[in-house]
């Protein structure tokens, strides 16, 4: 991306200097992996992976910066997180190029830390993780981060203090075959939920300061739970079960967090391969990106256009209230702070769809798509304190 004009750079720096006024979204972009008529291919020569900083306080949303940072489309599209004060961003890369053969990919093992207050934002630290880090989350106090290590069966712990991120240990979740994929804090920060893609379940973690312990509670989900989000009132979690990719309709499960032990109370059919999932900050809706066969060959009987759907929670039940067409092999979803703007990342088109969310949940296009430097593999905005 070309250097920002002086006036734009100054405006961006001014917005970041006052976090309460800023509304940032981060897209992690995979430059090395493409989808060609239903076949995933790794490029030997390609642009670097990158992170794009998007200003949601602008209308329509505007790109403010893009920098080279390792990223990966493998794993749920929750491989980036922003601290509540919007000072730091954390990014994992589940797969990276093999140093011995650039045409091949191998599991990554690092977490990138970005300083969003710098102009332009810059990479300030690279920290060790477990093998193949995937989904991650930051608690709403902004003091702790957790990273799911998909090829290791662990969750890494990081403390956040005074603008610094430092490793603080690991917690064992299950065997490598459990393929832990995402970890999400509850709103009060006292627990976290871990998706186990490999054996169709969730684990519950108990958190006291920096002490993280796996409880003896395994929750049975739908087939291959992947991404997970928690509603801002702290009462519910929603899990995207991506299924086996065989053309059958897949599901989202609703977890009741109002009392212990947590439990699934409802499951809704949403279509083929729900990948990204995110609760709106105003608590009205849950957005889920549905591949709908867009990642299959054009002549497949299961091929269809990518979709984003909005669900509402009513009396402990999930209901689909609207949908809109998005791009191909679409990944993450992120809301503006007021819940009125929804972003959806499109891998094949290398752009981000922008929607307006109506009071009734109706979706309408809210401006041109935002072009990014690679396939948009993950999207996130900050989860602010209650």
C-alpha positions in Angstrom: 0.0 0.0 0.0 1.4 3.5 -0.8 2.4 5.8 2.0 -0.5 7.8 3.5 -0.8 11.5 2.5 0.5 13.8 5.2 -2.9 15.0 6.2 -4.3 11.5 6.4 -1.4 10.3 8.4 -1.8 13.1 10.9 -5.5 12.4 11.2 -4.8 8.8 11.9 -2.2 9.6 14.5 -4.6 12.0 16.2 -7.4 9.4 16.3 -5.1 6.9 17.9 -3.9 9.4 20.5 -7.5 9.5 21.8 -8.6 5.8 22.0 -12.1 6.7 23.2 -12.7 8.4 19.8 -11.1 5.8 17.7 -12.9 2.8 16.2 -10.4 0.4 14.6 -10.8 -2.9 12.9 -7.9 -5.2 11.9 -7.8 -7.5 9.0 -5.1 -10.2 8.8 -4.4 -11.0 5.2 -2.9 -14.2 3.8 -0.9 -13.4 0.7 0.5 -16.9 0.1 -2.7 -19.0 -0.2 -5.3 -18.9 -3.0 -8.4 -20.8 -4.0 -8.7 -21.7 -7.7 -12.0 -23.3 -8.7 -12.4 -25.1 -5.4 -8.7 -26.1 -5.0 -6.5 -24.4 -2.4 -3.0 -23.6 -3.7 0.1 -22.2 -2.0 2.0 -19.6 -4.1 5.7 -19.9 -4.2 6.1 -16.2 -5.2 3.5 -13.8 -3.7 3.0 -10.6 -1.9 3.8 -10.9 1.9 1.1 -11.5 4.4 -0.2 -8.3 5.9 -2.4 -6.6 8.5 -4.7 -3.8 7.4 -5.9 -1.1 9.9 -9.4 0.1 9.2 -11.0 3.3 10.6 -14.6 2.6 11.4 -15.2 6.1 12.7 -15.0 7.3 9.0 -18.1 7.0 6.8 -17.7 4.9 4.8 -15.0 2.9 6.7 -11.5 3.7 5.4 -8.2 2.0 5.3 -5.5 3.9 7.3 -2.5 1.6 7.1 -1.2 -1.8 5.9 2.0 -3.4 7.1 3.7 -6.8 6.5 2.9 -9.3 9.3 2.7 -13.1 9.1 -0.9 -14.3 8.8 -2.7 -17.5 7.8 -6.2 -18.4 6.5 -5.9 -21.8 8.2 -7.7 -21.8 11.5 -10.8 -19.9 12.5 -10.9 -16.2 11.3 -10.2 -15.0 14.8 -6.5 -15.0 14.6 -6.2 -11.3 15.4 -7.3 -9.4 18.5 -7.1 -5.8 19.7 -6.7 -4.6 23.2 -9.7 -2.7 24.6 -7.7 0.7 24.5 -6.8 0.0 20.9 -3.1 0.4 21.6 -2.0 -3.1 20.6 -3.0 -5.8 18.1 -2.0 -9.4 18.4 -1.8 -11.7 15.3 -1.1 -15.4 14.9 0.0 -17.3 11.8 -1.1 -20.9 11.8 1.0 -21.7 8.8 4.1 -20.1 7.4 6.4 -20.8 4.5 8.9 -23.7 4.8 12.3 -22.0 4.9 13.7 -25.1 3.0 11.0 -24.9 0.3 8.9 -21.7 -0.2 6.3 -23.6 -2.1 5.3 -25.6 1.0 3.8 -24.5 4.3 4.7 -25.6 7.8 3.0 -24.9 11.2 3.9 -21.5 12.6 4.9 -20.9 16.3 4.8 -17.2 16.9 2.6 -14.3 18.0 3.1 -10.9 16.4 2.5 -7.8 18.6 1.7 -4.5 16.8 1.8 -1.0 18.2 -1.3 0.7 16.8 -0.3 4.1 18.3 2.8 4.4 16.0 2.4 6.2 12.7 2.3 4.0 10.8 1.5 1.0 13.1 4.6 -1.2 13.5 5.6 -4.7 14.6 7.2 -4.3 18.1 7.5 -7.9 19.2 7.4 -11.5 18.0 6.7 -14.0 20.8 6.8 -17.8 21.0 3.6 -19.8 20.9 2.8 -23.5 20.7 2.7 -25.2 17.4 0.2 -23.9 14.8 -1.4 -21.0 16.8 -4.9 -20.2 15.6 -7.7 -18.3 17.4 -6.9 -15.9 20.2 -8.7 -13.5 22.5 -7.9 -10.7 25.0 -9.9 -10.2 28.1 -12.0 -7.0 28.5 -9.7 -5.7 31.2 -6.9 -5.8 28.6 -4.5 -7.7 31.0 -4.5 -11.2 29.6 -4.4 -12.9 26.2 -5.0 -16.6 25.3 -3.9 -18.3 22.1 -5.2 -21.8 20.9 -2.3 -23.9 19.6 -4.0 -26.2 17.1 -1.2 -28.7 16.5 -0.3 -29.0 20.1 -3.5 -29.4 22.2 -2.6 -26.4 24.4 -3.5 -22.8 25.1 -0.7 -20.2 25.6 -1.1 -17.5 28.2 0.2 -13.9 27.9 0.2 -11.0 30.3 -0.4 -7.5 29.0 0.9 -4.6 31.0 2.2 -1.1 30.3 2.1 -1.6 26.5 4.1 -4.9 26.8 3.0 -8.5 26.1 5.0 -11.3 27.8 4.5 -15.1 27.9 3.0 -16.4 31.1 2.8 -20.2 30.5 0.5 -22.8 28.9 -2.4 -24.9 29.9 -2.9 -28.5 28.5 -6.2 -29.0 26.8 -6.1 -32.3 25.1 -4.2 -34.5 22.6 -3.0 -33.1 19.4 -6.0 -34.8 17.7 -8.3 -32.5 19.6 -7.2 -29.7 17.3 -8.0 -26.8 19.7 -8.9 -24.0 17.4 -10.2 -21.0 19.3 -10.3 -19.7 22.8 -12.7 -16.9 24.0 -13.0 -15.2 27.4 -16.3 -14.8 29.1 -17.2 -11.1 29.7 -16.2 -11.1 33.3 -12.8 -12.7 32.5 -13.2 -15.5 35.0 -13.6 -18.2 32.4 -12.8 -19.0 28.8 -14.2 -21.5 26.3 -12.0 -23.6 24.0 -13.2 -25.2 20.8 -12.0 -28.7 20.0 -12.4 -29.1 16.3 -11.0 -32.7 16.3 -13.5 -34.2 18.8 -16.6 -32.0 18.6 -16.5 -30.4 22.0 -15.7 -27.4 24.1 -13.6 -27.2 27.2 -14.1 -24.6 30.0 -11.2 -22.8 31.6 -11.2 -21.1 35.0 -9.1 -18.0 35.3 -7.8 -16.2 38.4 -5.4 -13.5 37.6 -2.8 -15.2 35.4 -3.7 -18.7 36.7 -5.6 -20.6 34.0 -7.0 -24.1 34.8 -9.0 -26.5 32.7 -12.1 -27.6 34.5 -13.5 -31.1 34.3 -16.3 -30.1 32.0 -16.5 -31.1 28.3 -19.5 -29.7 26.3 -20.7 -31.6 23.3 -21.2 -29.4 20.2 -22.1 -29.9 16.6 -19.7 -31.3 14.1 -16.2 -29.6 14.2 -16.7 -26.5 16.4 -14.3 -23.8 15.1 -15.0 -20.1 15.9 -16.8 -18.9 19.0 -18.2 -15.6 20.3 -19.7 -14.3 23.6 -22.5 -11.8 23.8 -21.6 -8.5 25.5 -24.2 -9.1 28.3 -22.2 -12.2 29.2 -25.2 -14.5 29.1 -24.6 -16.5 25.9 -21.9 -17.9 23.7 -22.4 -19.0 20.1 -20.2 -21.7 18.4 -19.8 -22.1 14.6 -19.7 -25.9 13.8 -18.2 -26.0 10.3 -19.0 -29.6 9.6 -17.2 -31.9 7.2 -17.6 -29.9 4.0 -19.7 -32.6 2.3 -22.4 -30.2 1.1 -24.7 -30.7 4.1 -26.2 -27.9 6.1 -24.1 -27.1 9.2 -25.0 -25.4 12.5 -24.4 -22.8 15.1 -24.8 -23.9 18.8 -26.0 -21.6 21.6 -24.2 -22.0 25.0 -26.0 -20.8 28.2 -23.4 -19.0 30.4 -25.9 -17.8 33.0 -25.1 -20.5 35.5 -22.5 -23.2 36.0 -22.0 -25.7 34.5 -22.3 -24.0 31.1 -24.4 -26.0 28.6 -25.6 -26.0 25.0 -29.4 -25.2 24.9 -30.1 -24.7 21.2 -28.6 -25.4 17.8 -29.7 -23.7 14.5 -29.0 -24.8 10.9 -27.3 -22.0 8.9 -26.0 -23.7 5.7 -22.7 -25.1 4.5 -19.6 -24.3 6.5 -20.2 -21.4 8.9 -16.7 -20.0 9.3 -16.6 -16.6 11.0 -18.9 -15.7 14.0 -19.2 -12.5 16.0 -21.7 -11.0 18.4 -22.6 -7.4 17.9 -21.4 -5.0 20.6 -25.0 -3.8 21.1 -26.1 -7.3 21.8 -28.7 -7.4 19.1 -27.3 -9.9 16.7 -24.8 -12.6 16.0 -23.2 -12.5 12.5 -22.0 -15.7 10.9 -20.2 -16.1 7.5 -21.4 -19.1 5.6 -19.3 -20.4 2.7 -22.4 -21.9 1.2 -20.3 -23.9 -1.3 -18.5 -20.9 -2.6 -15.3 -22.7 -1.9 -16.3 -25.7 -4.1 -15.7 -26.1 -7.9 -18.1 -24.2 -10.1 -19.6 -27.5 -11.4 -20.2 -28.9 -7.9 -23.8 -29.6 -7.1 -23.1 -27.9 -3.8 -21.6 -24.7 -5.2 -23.3 -21.4 -4.2 -22.6 -17.8 -3.4 -21.0 -16.9 -0.1 -23.4 -15.5 2.5 -23.4 -13.7 5.8 -26.4 -14.3 8.1 -27.6 -12.4 11.2 -29.1 -14.4 14.0 -31.0 -13.2 17.1 -31.3 -14.9 20.5 -34.9 -15.1 21.6 -35.8 -16.9 24.8 -32.8 -19.1 24.7 -33.3 -20.0 21.0 -31.4 -19.0 17.9 -33.3 -17.5 14.9 -31.9 -16.4 11.5 -33.3 -12.9 10.8 -31.5 -11.8 7.6 -28.8 -12.7 5.1 -26.8 -11.0 2.3 -24.4 -12.2 -0.4 -20.7 -11.7 0.2 -17.6 -12.8 -1.6 -15.9 -16.2 -2.2 -14.4 -18.3 0.6 -15.4 -15.5 3.0 -13.9 -15.6 6.5 -14.2 -13.1 9.4 -16.9 -10.7 10.5 -16.6 -7.6 12.7 -19.0 -5.0 13.9 -18.5 -1.3 14.5 -18.9 -0.2 18.2 -22.6 0.8 17.7 -23.4 -2.4 15.9 -24.7 -0.6 12.8 -21.8 -1.4 10.5 -20.7 -5.0 9.6 -17.5 -6.0 7.8 -17.0 -9.3 6.1 -13.6 -10.5 4.8 -13.4 -12.1 1.4 -10.4 -14.3 0.7 -10.6 -14.8 -3.1 -11.6 -11.2 -4.0 -9.0 -9.8 -1.5 -11.4 -7.3 -0.1 -13.9 -6.6 2.7 -17.6 -6.2 2.3 -19.2 -3.3 4.2 -22.9 -3.5 5.3 -25.3 -1.3 7.1 -27.3 -3.2 9.8 -30.9 -2.0 10.2 -32.9 -1.9 13.4 -34.7 -5.1 12.2 -31.4 -6.8 11.2 -31.8 -6.1 7.5 -28.4 -5.9 5.7 -27.7 -3.3 3.0 -24.5 -2.4 1.3 -22.9 0.6 2.9 -20.2 1.6 0.5 -17.6 0.1 -1.8 -15.6 -2.9 -0.7 -12.2 -2.2 0.9 -9.3 -3.6 -1.0 -6.6 -5.3 1.1 -3.1 -6.7 0.2 -4.1 -10.4 0.4 -7.0 -12.6 1.1 -8.8 -11.3 4.3 -8.3 -14.3 6.6 -9.4 -12.8 9.9 -11.2 -9.7 11.2 -11.6 -8.2 14.7 -12.5 -5.1 16.6 -11.8 -4.3 20.2 -14.0 -5.9 22.9 -14.4 -3.0 25.4 -15.1 -3.2 29.1 -18.8 -3.3 30.1 
